[in-house]
Each structure stands twice: as C-alpha cells, then as structure tokens.
Amino acid sequence: MSKITRRSYKRKKIVMGIALFGAIGLVSTGFAAWVLSSNANKNQDAGLKVGQVAESSMEIQELKVKGLDTKRGSETLGEEIETNIFSFNPKYNDSTGRVRYGAEGDECGERLSLTISGKITEAQNLGSLTIGPKSIPDKVTQAETAGYIVVPACLKSTVTLVENTDYTITTNEGISVANFSYKVEFAWGSLFNGLNPAEYYDDLTEDQASNTEINTTLTSMHTLLDGLTVSVDIIAHVN
C-alpha cells in the first residue's frame, strides 16, 4: 500500500502578526471657587483655582506569542517556545498509517493554537480589553467553508476579554497593571470530523478514500492556506 508522507502533504502554515493599540486616557481634576464681596468699604478678591490636566496613558508591553514546540528532534520538543507560526501538519509523533508526519527542513508538526500574553500599564484607566481581526485573508474563510478548519472567534469578530479569566489587575500605590493571556486556537473542520487529517484518513480504507483523493484534498488545503498571514488588534479601552 502506498503512503502519503510529509512531502506530498506539503507545508501548511499561517503566520500571525500582532498589531497593538493603547488607548490614551486623560484624567483632569480640579475645581473653581467664586467668592463675592458684600457691599462694604473693604473689597474682597475672588479666588479661582483650576486643576492641571494629567496624562495617564495605557501601554501594552512585554508582548509575547508562544506555542508548543512540535518539531521532531528539537531539544525543546513538547515545551512552550516563542513562535508565531500555526502549523496544519500531521502530529510530530505520527509515524504510522497512510498519512503521517515527515520532518522536512524547519517544518514542525501540528500546532493549532498560539497564546498571546503581555501587560498593560496604567490599568487603573482600563475599561475593557478586546482582541479582534485586523487583516484576515478571504482564503481563511474559504478554508473554513470547505470544512478544512474552524477559525477562532477572534479572527471573525471582536472578542472582549474577561477579567480574572483572560487578565488580572494588580494595584500598588494607586497604579495598576493588567497581565493578560489569550489563546488563539484553530480546530480541524467537519470534512475531517474534527480530527487531524492524518488520523482521519488512517481510519478509512482505500475504497473509502483512495490515495489520489487524499492527495487532492490535502494539496487543495495547502494551496489555499500556505503562506497566509493573519493579524489581530489588541486594544485597551479607557473606562
């Protein structure tokens, strides 16, 4: 029985870029007092006091994007590393069946999720924190429609992060910092019953799916997704 290895499966990856926006919160404090003199021989000056405008701008700092190391033979295999690459490949430990992982250059095994983390300074001015799509190629939507993948919610519309789940705020002497961590996670689509294609096709016989049919499907997915870049906006909104 012939086998479809990594070479026919080809490379399928999406590179994620991150765009950051820190909303600026201007905090102004102060008051004015008017003192009126009465009808007398002595005059009383009126006093006026206006507080200065203080700028307190939030900033997103220490941004990192991490995912599991899924490159076979790597010294950090299975550990979390800094990377911005999604990989729609067989799992790195799949070495059996008609469709399997075959190491080729710097290619890694399946990596469907990346975690974005960082901190927001001056978080006492934070009203909400959102993540949403900035630049999403139409081919990503086409791949979901074809049943190849399931696209994360934050790549379709803006998602509001939840305090104490996606981020926490700590305060010291009136100054707050918000630390956030959010997982952007794809899934395999309905065409593969939610399984990695290598696992899905290994359960099918030649009569159910020939090697030619498998090659055609995986090549189509490769052509659609390989080399695309998706970008998200992380925005800190003032309260």
C-alpha positions in Angstrom: 0.0 0.0 0.0 1.4 3.4 -1.0 1.8 6.0 1.6 1.3 9.7 1.6 4.2 11.2 3.6 5.1 14.8 4.5 6.4 15.5 1.0 3.0 15.0 -0.6 1.3 16.6 2.3 3.4 19.8 1.8 3.7 22.7 4.1 0.7 24.3 5.6 1.2 27.2 7.9 -0.2 30.6 8.8 1.9 33.3 10.2 0.3 35.6 12.8 1.3 39.2 13.2 0.1 41.3 16.1 -0.9 44.9 16.0 -1.1 46.9 19.2 -3.1 49.9 20.2 -3.1 51.6 23.6 -6.0 54.0 24.1 -5.0 57.2 25.9 -6.9 58.2 29.0 -6.7 61.9 30.0 -7.6 62.5 33.6 -8.4 66.0 34.7 -9.1 67.1 38.2 -9.8 70.4 39.8 -12.4 72.9 40.9 -13.2 76.6 40.8 -14.5 78.8 43.7 -16.0 82.2 43.3 -16.1 84.4 46.4 -18.3 87.5 46.1 -17.7 90.6 48.3 -20.6 92.3 50.1 -21.5 95.9 49.9 -18.8 97.4 52.2 -15.9 99.7 52.1 -13.5 96.8 52.0 -13.1 94.8 48.8 -12.6 91.0 48.7 -10.9 89.4 45.8 -12.5 86.4 44.1 -10.4 83.3 44.1 -10.2 80.8 41.1 -8.4 77.5 41.1 -8.3 75.1 38.1 -6.5 71.7 38.4 -3.9 70.8 35.8 -4.5 68.2 33.2 -2.6 65.0 34.0 -2.0 62.5 31.2 -2.1 58.8 32.1 -1.6 56.7 29.0 -2.0 53.0 29.0 0.6 51.0 27.1 0.8 47.3 26.1 4.2 46.0 27.0 6.2 42.7 27.1 4.1 41.2 24.3 4.8 37.6 23.6 3.4 34.9 21.3 4.1 31.3 22.3 3.1 27.8 21.2 4.3 24.3 21.8 7.5 23.1 20.1 6.4 20.4 17.7 9.5 20.0 15.6 10.7 16.4 15.8 14.3 16.2 17.1 14.2 19.5 18.8 15.7 19.8 22.2 12.6 21.6 23.5 10.1 19.3 21.8 6.8 19.4 23.6 7.7 22.6 25.6 6.3 26.1 25.1 8.5 28.3 23.0 8.2 31.7 21.4 6.7 31.3 18.0 4.1 32.9 15.8 3.5 30.0 13.4 0.4 27.9 13.2 1.1 24.5 11.6 -1.6 22.5 9.8 0.5 19.3 9.6 0.3 15.8 11.0 1.3 15.5 14.6 5.0 15.2 15.1 4.6 11.7 16.7 2.5 10.3 13.9 4.8 7.8 12.2 2.2 5.2 11.0 -0.6 4.9 8.6 -1.2 6.1 5.1 -0.8 9.8 6.1 2.0 10.6 8.5 4.4 13.2 9.7 7.7 13.5 7.8 10.2 16.1 9.1 11.3 18.4 6.3 13.7 21.3 7.0 12.3 23.6 9.7 8.7 22.2 9.4 7.0 21.3 12.6 4.1 19.1 13.5 0.6 20.1 14.2 0.3 23.4 16.1 -3.2 24.8 16.1 -3.0 27.2 19.0 -0.8 30.2 20.0 -1.1 32.1 23.2 -0.7 35.9 23.2 0.4 37.5 26.5 1.6 40.8 27.8 0.8 43.5 30.3 -1.0 46.9 30.3 0.4 49.7 32.3 -1.7 52.4 34.0 -4.5 49.8 34.1 -6.5 51.9 36.6 -7.8 53.6 33.4 -8.7 50.3 31.8 -12.4 49.9 31.0 -12.2 46.8 28.7 -9.7 44.8 26.7 -10.5 43.4 23.3 -8.9 41.3 20.6 -10.3 41.2 17.1 -9.4 40.7 13.4 -7.2 43.3 11.7 -6.2 41.6 8.5 -7.7 38.2 7.6 -7.3 36.9 4.1 -10.5 35.7 2.4 -8.8 32.3 1.9 -9.0 31.6 5.6 -12.8 31.9 5.4 -12.8 29.8 2.3 -10.9 27.1 4.1 -13.5 27.1 6.9 -16.3 26.9 4.4 -14.6 24.0 2.7 -14.6 22.2 6.0 -10.8 22.1 6.4 -10.5 24.2 9.5 -12.5 26.0 12.2 -11.4 29.6 12.5 -11.1 31.1 16.0 -13.8 33.6 17.1 -11.3 36.5 17.5 -10.4 36.2 13.8 -14.0 36.7 12.8 -15.2 39.5 15.2 -14.0 41.4 18.2 -13.9 39.4 21.4 -13.9 41.1 24.9 -11.5 39.5 27.3 -12.9 38.5 30.7 -11.3 39.9 33.9 -9.9 37.2 36.2 -10.1 34.7 33.4 -8.1 36.3 30.5 -6.5 39.0 32.5 -5.9 40.1 36.1 -5.2 43.5 37.6 -2.9 44.2 40.5 -2.6 47.6 42.1 0.2 49.2 44.1 0.0 52.7 45.5 -2.8 53.6 43.2 -1.1 52.4 40.0 -2.5 49.3 38.4 -1.0 46.7 35.9 -3.1 44.3 33.9 -1.5 41.0 32.9 -3.3 39.2 30.1 -3.0 35.9 28.3 -5.3 34.7 25.5 -5.2 31.6 23.4 -6.0 31.8 19.7 -6.9 28.3 18.7 -7.9 26.7 15.4 -9.6 23.4 15.1 -9.9 20.8 12.3 -13.0 21.1 10.3 -16.1 19.0 9.6 -14.5 17.5 6.4 -12.2 15.6 8.7 -14.7 15.1 11.5 -12.7 17.4 13.7 -9.6 15.2 13.5 -6.2 15.8 12.2 -6.4 14.6 8.5 -3.7 12.1 9.1 -5.7 10.4 11.8 -8.9 10.8 9.9 -7.7 9.1 6.7 -5.8 6.4 8.6 -9.2 5.1 9.7 -10.5 4.9 6.1 -10.0 2.1 3.7 -8.7 2.5 0.1 -12.3 2.1 -1.1 -13.5 4.9 1.2 -10.7 7.3 0.2 -8.0 6.5 -2.3 -4.5 7.9 -2.1 -5.3 10.0 -5.1 -8.3 11.5 -3.4 -6.4 12.2 -0.2 -3.6 13.8 -2.1 -6.0 16.0 -4.0 -7.7 17.2 -0.8 -4.6 17.9 1.1 -3.0 19.7 -1.8 -6.1 21.8 -2.1 -5.8 22.8 1.5 -2.1 23.5 1.1 -2.8 25.7 -1.9 -5.5 27.6 0.0 -3.7 28.2 3.3 0.1 28.0 2.8 1.9 31.2 3.4 -1.0 33.3 4.6 -0.7 36.0 7.3 -3.4 36.9 9.7 -3.3 39.8 12.1 -5.2 40.8 15.2 -5.7 44.0 17.1 -5.4 44.0 20.9 -7.0 47.2 22.2 -7.1 48.6 25.7 -10.2 50.8 26.1 -10.4 53.5 28.7 -13.0 53.4 31.4 
